[in-house]
Amino acid sequence: MEIAKVSETGQVMIPPEMRKTDLLDVGTEIILTDTGKGILIQPKPPFPPTTLNQVAGCLKVQGSPKTLEDMESAISTGIQEQ
């Protein structure tokens, strides 16, 4: 646990060890969430969250689709090779 003070301008100094551990470099955007018991500080993800529906089909597949039997055969072959 670390203790910090809020400055007159509302700034809080996060100790260097915590900034290093949580990858909070200068300029890193953070998300502040009021949990009802305090404020949770988290780094903002570099990309917005996506759903499977938004990204499904974005990679083009070459060739014919594989059947379930094809996939099971490939898994079995891979296991035997190990």
C-alpha positions as CSV (number, residue, x, y, z in Angstrom):
1,M,0.0,0.0,0.0
2,E,1.2,3.5,-0.9
3,I,0.0,6.8,0.4
4,A,-0.1,9.9,-1.7
5,K,-1.5,13.4,-1.3
6,V,-3.8,15.4,-3.6
7,S,-2.3,18.7,-4.6
8,E,-4.2,22.0,-4.7
9,T,-4.7,21.5,-8.4
10,G,-6.1,18.0,-8.0
11,Q,-2.9,16.2,-9.0
12,V,-1.8,12.9,-7.4
13,M,1.8,11.6,-7.5
14,I,1.8,7.9,-8.3
15,P,5.0,6.4,-6.9
16,P,7.7,5.5,-9.5
17,E,7.6,1.8,-8.6
18,M,3.9,1.6,-9.2
19,R,4.1,3.6,-12.5
20,K,6.8,1.2,-13.7
21,T,4.9,-2.0,-12.7
22,D,1.6,-0.8,-14.3
23,L,3.3,0.7,-17.4
24,L,2.1,4.2,-16.7
25,D,4.5,6.3,-18.8
26,V,4.4,10.1,-19.2
27,G,1.3,10.9,-21.3
28,T,-0.5,7.6,-20.6
29,E,-4.2,8.1,-20.6
30,I,-6.0,6.7,-17.6
31,I,-9.5,5.7,-16.7
32,L,-10.9,6.9,-13.4
33,T,-13.8,4.8,-12.0
34,D,-15.8,5.7,-8.9
35,T,-16.3,2.4,-7.1
36,G,-18.4,3.8,-4.3
37,K,-15.5,3.0,-1.9
38,G,-12.9,5.0,-3.7
39,I,-11.4,5.8,-7.1
40,L,-10.0,3.0,-9.3
41,I,-7.2,4.1,-11.6
42,Q,-6.6,2.0,-14.8
43,P,-4.6,2.6,-17.9
44,K,-6.8,3.2,-21.0
45,P,-6.6,0.3,-23.4
46,P,-4.7,1.2,-26.6
47,F,-7.7,0.0,-28.7
48,P,-11.4,0.3,-28.2
49,P,-13.1,-3.0,-27.1
50,T,-14.6,-5.0,-29.9
51,T,-17.0,-7.9,-30.2
52,L,-16.7,-11.1,-32.2
53,N,-19.4,-9.8,-34.6
54,Q,-17.2,-6.7,-35.4
55,V,-14.1,-8.7,-36.3
56,A,-15.5,-12.1,-37.6
57,G,-14.7,-12.5,-41.3
58,C,-12.0,-9.8,-41.4
59,L,-9.4,-12.4,-42.4
60,K,-9.9,-13.9,-45.8
61,V,-9.6,-17.7,-46.0
62,Q,-8.1,-19.2,-49.1
63,G,-9.3,-22.6,-50.3
64,S,-12.4,-24.6,-49.3
65,P,-13.7,-24.6,-45.8
66,K,-12.5,-27.5,-43.6
67,T,-15.0,-30.0,-42.2
68,L,-15.2,-31.1,-38.6
69,E,-13.6,-34.4,-39.7
70,D,-10.7,-32.5,-41.3
71,M,-10.1,-30.5,-38.1
72,E,-10.3,-33.6,-35.9
73,S,-7.9,-35.5,-38.2
74,A,-5.4,-32.6,-38.1
75,I,-5.6,-32.4,-34.3
76,S,-5.0,-36.2,-34.1
77,T,-2.0,-36.0,-36.4
78,G,-0.5,-33.2,-34.4
79,I,-0.9,-35.1,-31.2
80,Q,0.7,-38.2,-32.7
81,E,3.7,-36.1,-34.0
82,Q,4.4,-34.9,-30.5
